[in-house]
Amino acid sequence: MATSTMIKSASGTKWGGISSDAVKKATGKDWSQWCKVLDKDKAAAMPHKDIALHIRKKYDIGDWWCQMVTVGYEQARGLRVKNQAAGGFNASVSRVMAVPITKAFKAVSDAKQRMRWLKEELTVTKATPSKSVRIAWNDGSKVVVGFWDKSCKCGNAKTQIVFQHEKLKSAAAVGRSKKFWTAKMDALAKSIGAKEPCC
C-alpha cells in the first residue's frame, strides 16, 4: 500500500540504491521533488511499467533513469521493498580479481571449469565472450554474471565480476543468495588462482 509520507532528507536519502544528489544531477530533480510530481500524477496507482513510460514521456529522461526513478519512487511510497524488482527480488555480489578477463569468463562459461567451483547442474542460456553469462537456475530464478576489464595502469590484469541473482521469491532469499554467491566467489577465485589486486 502506498504511503503519503514525504522524504525527510532530500540529500541524505537513498532509494533504489541511488542518492538524492545523484538522481538530481542526472534528472534535474531530487527524490523529494520526484515524489511530489509523481504523487501529483497519481503514479502510485500505476503498474511499474506504466510509471516508467509516463516518466519517459512527460519528463523526457533516458530509459535507464526512467527505471531508476520508478524503482526509487515505488520504494519511497511503500510499493516496493529493497532489492525488489518487477519480476521478484534481486541479489548482487561483486568482486575485483587480479586475473585476465578472458580467464574469468572461461571459468564461468565453460561447464567443466565451472564445476570446479560451483558444483551445480544448470543451463547457460547465453554467453557473450568477456561480457556476460546468463544462467537458468534450478529453482526458476536467473543468474547473470557480468565481467568488466579493470586492468591497472601498471599493466597488471584485473577483472570485476558481478553475480546478479534475479527473480528471487522473497527478501529473505536475497540474504541467502548473497551468502551463497559470496562463498562461490571465494571458490571461483581459488579455482583460477586469483590474487588480490595490486592497486
NURO-62271 format. One record per residue (C-alpha): residue in one letter; x, y, z. Coordinates in steps of 0.2 Angstrom, whole numbers. Layout:
BEGIN
<r><code>A</code><px>X</px><py>Y</py><pz>Z</pz></r>
...
This chain:
BEGIN
<r><code>M</code><px>0</px><py>0</py><pz>0</pz></r>
<r><code>A</code><px>6</px><py>17</py><pz>-4</pz></r>
<r><code>T</code><px>10</px><py>30</py><pz>9</pz></r>
<r><code>S</code><px>9</px><py>49</py><pz>8</pz></r>
<r><code>T</code><px>25</px><py>51</py><pz>19</pz></r>
<r><code>M</code><px>37</px><py>63</py><pz>11</pz></r>
<r><code>I</code><px>56</px><py>60</py><pz>11</pz></r>
<r><code>K</code><px>63</px><py>70</py><pz>26</pz></r>
<r><code>S</code><px>80</px><py>72</py><pz>19</pz></r>
<r><code>A</code><px>82</px><py>76</py><pz>1</pz></r>
<r><code>S</code><px>101</px><py>75</py><pz>1</pz></r>
<r><code>G</code><px>104</px><py>60</py><pz>13</pz></r>
<r><code>T</code><px>91</px><py>48</py><pz>7</pz></r>
<r><code>K</code><px>94</px><py>34</py><pz>-5</pz></r>
<r><code>W</code><px>80</px><py>25</py><pz>-15</pz></r>
<r><code>G</code><px>84</px><py>11</py><pz>-27</pz></r>
<r><code>G</code><px>102</px><py>12</py><pz>-21</pz></r>
<r><code>I</code><px>104</px><py>30</py><pz>-28</pz></r>
<r><code>S</code><px>106</px><py>45</py><pz>-18</pz></r>
<r><code>S</code><px>95</px><py>61</py><pz>-19</pz></r>
<r><code>D</code><px>110</px><py>71</py><pz>-25</pz></r>
<r><code>A</code><px>114</px><py>58</py><pz>-39</pz></r>
<r><code>V</code><px>97</px><py>57</py><pz>-45</pz></r>
<r><code>K</code><px>96</px><py>76</py><pz>-46</pz></r>
<r><code>K</code><px>112</px><py>78</py><pz>-55</pz></r>
<r><code>A</code><px>106</px><py>65</py><pz>-68</pz></r>
<r><code>T</code><px>87</px><py>70</py><pz>-70</pz></r>
<r><code>G</code><px>86</px><py>88</py><pz>-63</pz></r>
<r><code>K</code><px>75</px><py>83</py><pz>-48</pz></r>
<r><code>D</code><px>80</px><py>76</py><pz>-31</pz></r>
<r><code>W</code><px>70</px><py>62</py><pz>-23</pz></r>
<r><code>S</code><px>58</px><py>74</py><pz>-14</pz></r>
<r><code>Q</code><px>54</px><py>83</py><pz>-30</pz></r>
<r><code>W</code><px>51</px><py>66</py><pz>-39</pz></r>
<r><code>C</code><px>39</px><py>60</py><pz>-26</pz></r>
<r><code>K</code><px>30</px><py>77</py><pz>-26</pz></r>
<r><code>V</code><px>27</px><py>77</py><pz>-45</pz></r>
<r><code>L</code><px>24</px><py>58</py><pz>-47</pz></r>
<r><code>D</code><px>11</px><py>59</py><pz>-32</pz></r>
<r><code>K</code><px>3</px><py>73</py><pz>-42</pz></r>
<r><code>D</code><px>2</px><py>62</py><pz>-57</pz></r>
<r><code>K</code><px>-6</px><py>49</py><pz>-47</pz></r>
<r><code>A</code><px>9</px><py>37</py><pz>-51</pz></r>
<r><code>A</code><px>6</px><py>27</py><pz>-35</pz></r>
<r><code>A</code><px>-9</px><py>19</py><pz>-43</pz></r>
<r><code>M</code><px>0</px><py>14</py><pz>-59</pz></r>
<r><code>P</code><px>9</px><py>-3</py><pz>-63</pz></r>
<r><code>H</code><px>28</px><py>-2</py><pz>-63</pz></r>
<r><code>K</code><px>29</px><py>-2</py><pz>-82</pz></r>
<r><code>D</code><px>16</px><py>12</py><pz>-84</pz></r>
<r><code>I</code><px>26</px><py>23</py><pz>-71</pz></r>
<r><code>A</code><px>42</px><py>21</py><pz>-81</pz></r>
<r><code>L</code><px>33</px><py>25</py><pz>-98</pz></r>
<r><code>H</code><px>24</px><py>40</py><pz>-90</pz></r>
<r><code>I</code><px>41</px><py>47</py><pz>-84</pz></r>
<r><code>R</code><px>49</px><py>44</py><pz>-101</pz></r>
<r><code>K</code><px>35</px><py>53</py><pz>-110</pz></r>
<r><code>K</code><px>32</px><py>68</py><pz>-98</pz></r>
<r><code>Y</code><px>49</px><py>71</py><pz>-91</pz></r>
<r><code>D</code><px>60</px><py>66</py><pz>-106</pz></r>
<r><code>I</code><px>74</px><py>57</py><pz>-97</pz></r>
<r><code>G</code><px>83</px><py>41</py><pz>-103</pz></r>
<r><code>D</code><px>77</px><py>24</py><pz>-102</pz></r>
<r><code>W</code><px>89</px><py>18</py><pz>-88</pz></r>
<r><code>W</code><px>85</px><py>33</py><pz>-77</pz></r>
<r><code>C</code><px>66</px><py>31</py><pz>-80</pz></r>
<r><code>Q</code><px>68</px><py>14</py><pz>-72</pz></r>
<r><code>M</code><px>79</px><py>20</py><pz>-58</pz></r>
<r><code>V</code><px>67</px><py>34</py><pz>-54</pz></r>
<r><code>T</code><px>52</px><py>22</py><pz>-55</pz></r>
<r><code>V</code><px>60</px><py>9</py><pz>-43</pz></r>
<r><code>G</code><px>65</px><py>24</py><pz>-31</pz></r>
<r><code>Y</code><px>48</px><py>31</py><pz>-31</pz></r>
<r><code>E</code><px>40</px><py>14</py><pz>-28</pz></r>
<r><code>Q</code><px>52</px><py>11</py><pz>-13</pz></r>
<r><code>A</code><px>48</px><py>28</py><pz>-6</pz></r>
<r><code>R</code><px>30</px><py>26</py><pz>-7</pz></r>
<r><code>G</code><px>30</px><py>8</py><pz>0</pz></r>
<r><code>L</code><px>25</px><py>0</py><pz>-16</pz></r>
<r><code>R</code><px>42</px><py>-10</py><pz>-17</pz></r>
<r><code>V</code><px>55</px><py>-15</py><pz>-4</pz></r>
<r><code>K</code><px>74</px><py>-15</py><pz>-5</pz></r>
<r><code>N</code><px>81</px><py>-27</py><pz>-18</pz></r>
<r><code>Q</code><px>63</px><py>-30</py><pz>-26</pz></r>
<r><code>A</code><px>62</px><py>-29</py><pz>-45</pz></r>
<r><code>A</code><px>46</px><py>-30</py><pz>-56</pz></r>
<r><code>G</code><px>49</px><py>-49</py><pz>-58</pz></r>
<r><code>G</code><px>54</px><py>-53</py><pz>-40</pz></r>
<r><code>F</code><px>69</px><py>-49</py><pz>-29</pz></r>
<r><code>N</code><px>87</px><py>-47</py><pz>-34</pz></r>
<r><code>A</code><px>104</px><py>-51</py><pz>-25</pz></r>
<r><code>S</code><px>120</px><py>-44</py><pz>-31</pz></r>
<r><code>V</code><px>138</px><py>-49</py><pz>-26</pz></r>
<r><code>S</code><px>153</px><py>-40</py><pz>-34</pz></r>
<r><code>R</code><px>172</px><py>-43</py><pz>-33</pz></r>
<r><code>V</code><px>188</px><py>-37</py><pz>-42</pz></r>
<r><code>M</code><px>201</px><py>-51</py><pz>-45</pz></r>
<r><code>A</code><px>218</px><py>-50</py><pz>-52</pz></r>
<r><code>V</code><px>215</px><py>-61</py><pz>-67</pz></r>
<r><code>P</code><px>213</px><py>-58</py><pz>-86</pz></r>
<r><code>I</code><px>195</px><py>-55</py><pz>-91</pz></r>
<r><code>T</code><px>196</px><py>-70</py><pz>-103</pz></r>
<r><code>K</code><px>201</px><py>-82</py><pz>-89</pz></r>
<r><code>A</code><px>187</px><py>-76</py><pz>-78</pz></r>
<r><code>F</code><px>175</px><py>-78</py><pz>-92</pz></r>
<r><code>K</code><px>180</px><py>-95</py><pz>-96</pz></r>
<r><code>A</code><px>179</px><py>-101</py><pz>-78</pz></r>
<r><code>V</code><px>161</px><py>-96</py><pz>-78</pz></r>
<r><code>S</code><px>156</px><py>-100</py><pz>-96</pz></r>
<r><code>D</code><px>165</px><py>-117</py><pz>-98</pz></r>
<r><code>A</code><px>155</px><py>-131</py><pz>-90</pz></r>
<r><code>K</code><px>170</px><py>-142</py><pz>-85</pz></r>
<r><code>Q</code><px>179</px><py>-127</py><pz>-77</pz></r>
<r><code>R</code><px>163</px><py>-121</py><pz>-69</pz></r>
<r><code>M</code><px>160</px><py>-137</py><pz>-60</pz></r>
<r><code>R</code><px>177</px><py>-135</py><pz>-51</pz></r>
<r><code>W</code><px>170</px><py>-120</py><pz>-40</pz></r>
<r><code>L</code><px>151</px><py>-120</py><pz>-42</pz></r>
<r><code>K</code><px>147</px><py>-139</py><pz>-42</pz></r>
<r><code>E</code><px>129</px><py>-136</py><pz>-48</pz></r>
<r><code>E</code><px>120</px><py>-143</py><pz>-63</pz></r>
<r><code>L</code><px>112</px><py>-129</py><pz>-73</pz></r>
<r><code>T</code><px>109</px><py>-122</py><pz>-90</pz></r>
<r><code>V</code><px>119</px><py>-107</py><pz>-98</pz></r>
<r><code>T</code><px>106</px><py>-98</py><pz>-109</pz></r>
<r><code>K</code><px>118</px><py>-86</py><pz>-117</pz></r>
<r><code>A</code><px>136</px><py>-82</py><pz>-116</pz></r>
<r><code>T</code><px>144</px><py>-66</py><pz>-123</pz></r>
<r><code>P</code><px>163</px><py>-68</py><pz>-123</pz></r>
<r><code>S</code><px>171</px><py>-57</py><pz>-110</pz></r>
<r><code>K</code><px>155</px><py>-48</py><pz>-107</pz></r>
<r><code>S</code><px>142</px><py>-59</py><pz>-98</pz></r>
<r><code>V</code><px>135</px><py>-76</py><pz>-95</pz></r>
<r><code>R</code><px>116</px><py>-79</py><pz>-92</pz></r>
<r><code>I</code><px>111</px><py>-94</py><pz>-82</pz></r>
<r><code>A</code><px>94</px><py>-103</py><pz>-79</pz></r>
<r><code>W</code><px>95</px><py>-108</py><pz>-60</pz></r>
<r><code>N</code><px>87</px><py>-124</py><pz>-54</pz></r>
<r><code>D</code><px>73</px><py>-115</py><pz>-45</pz></r>
<r><code>G</code><px>66</px><py>-105</py><pz>-59</pz></r>
<r><code>S</code><px>77</px><py>-89</py><pz>-55</pz></r>
<r><code>K</code><px>90</px><py>-82</py><pz>-66</pz></r>
<r><code>V</code><px>109</px><py>-78</py><pz>-63</pz></r>
<r><code>V</code><px>118</px><py>-65</py><pz>-74</pz></r>
<r><code>V</code><px>137</px><py>-65</py><pz>-72</pz></r>
<r><code>G</code><px>145</px><py>-49</py><pz>-79</pz></r>
<r><code>F</code><px>163</px><py>-45</py><pz>-82</pz></r>
<r><code>W</code><px>172</px><py>-29</py><pz>-84</pz></r>
<r><code>D</code><px>191</px><py>-26</py><pz>-88</pz></r>
<r><code>K</code><px>198</px><py>-16</py><pz>-73</pz></r>
<r><code>S</code><px>216</px><py>-18</py><pz>-78</pz></r>
<r><code>C</code><px>229</px><py>-7</py><pz>-69</pz></r>
<r><code>K</code><px>238</px><py>7</py><pz>-77</pz></r>
<r><code>C</code><px>254</px><py>-3</py><pz>-72</pz></r>
<r><code>G</code><px>249</px><py>-16</py><pz>-84</pz></r>
<r><code>N</code><px>243</px><py>-30</py><pz>-72</pz></r>
<r><code>A</code><px>226</px><py>-38</py><pz>-77</pz></r>
<r><code>K</code><px>211</px><py>-35</py><pz>-66</pz></r>
<r><code>T</code><px>193</px><py>-40</py><pz>-69</pz></r>
<r><code>Q</code><px>177</px><py>-35</py><pz>-60</pz></r>
<r><code>I</code><px>165</px><py>-50</py><pz>-58</pz></r>
<r><code>V</code><px>147</px><py>-47</py><pz>-53</pz></r>
<r><code>F</code><px>134</px><py>-61</py><pz>-49</pz></r>
<r><code>Q</code><px>116</px><py>-54</py><pz>-51</pz></r>
<r><code>H</code><px>103</px><py>-67</py><pz>-45</pz></r>
<r><code>E</code><px>86</px><py>-62</py><pz>-52</pz></r>
<r><code>K</code><px>68</px><py>-67</py><pz>-49</pz></r>
<r><code>L</code><px>71</px><py>-72</py><pz>-31</pz></r>
<r><code>K</code><px>54</px><py>-75</py><pz>-22</pz></r>
<r><code>S</code><px>57</px><py>-65</py><pz>-6</pz></r>
<r><code>A</code><px>68</px><py>-53</py><pz>3</pz></r>
<r><code>A</code><px>74</px><py>-67</py><pz>14</pz></r>
<r><code>A</code><px>80</px><py>-76</py><pz>-1</pz></r>
<r><code>V</code><px>91</px><py>-61</py><pz>-5</pz></r>
<r><code>G</code><px>101</px><py>-64</py><pz>10</pz></r>
<r><code>R</code><px>103</px><py>-82</py><pz>7</pz></r>
<r><code>S</code><px>108</px><py>-79</py><pz>-11</pz></r>
<r><code>K</code><px>121</px><py>-66</py><pz>-6</pz></r>
<r><code>K</code><px>129</px><py>-78</py><pz>6</pz></r>
<r><code>F</code><px>129</px><py>-92</py><pz>-6</pz></r>
<r><code>W</code><px>137</px><py>-81</py><pz>-20</pz></r>
<r><code>T</code><px>150</px><py>-74</py><pz>-9</pz></r>
<r><code>A</code><px>156</px><py>-91</py><pz>-4</pz></r>
<r><code>K</code><px>156</px><py>-96</py><pz>-23</pz></r>
<r><code>M</code><px>165</px><py>-80</py><pz>-27</pz></r>
<r><code>D</code><px>179</px><py>-86</py><pz>-15</pz></r>
<r><code>A</code><px>179</px><py>-104</py><pz>-23</pz></r>
<r><code>L</code><px>180</px><py>-96</py><pz>-40</pz></r>
<r><code>A</code><px>195</px><py>-85</py><pz>-35</pz></r>
<r><code>K</code><px>204</px><py>-101</py><pz>-28</pz></r>
<r><code>S</code><px>200</px><py>-111</py><pz>-44</pz></r>
<r><code>I</code><px>208</px><py>-99</py><pz>-56</pz></r>
<r><code>G</code><px>222</px><py>-93</py><pz>-44</pz></r>
<r><code>A</code><px>216</px><py>-76</py><pz>-42</pz></r>
<r><code>K</code><px>226</px><py>-64</py><pz>-31</pz></r>
<r><code>E</code><px>221</px><py>-48</py><pz>-23</pz></r>
<r><code>P</code><px>223</px><py>-33</py><pz>-35</pz></r>
<r><code>C</code><px>239</px><py>-24</py><pz>-33</pz></r>
<r><code>C</code><px>230</px><py>-7</py><pz>-34</pz></r>
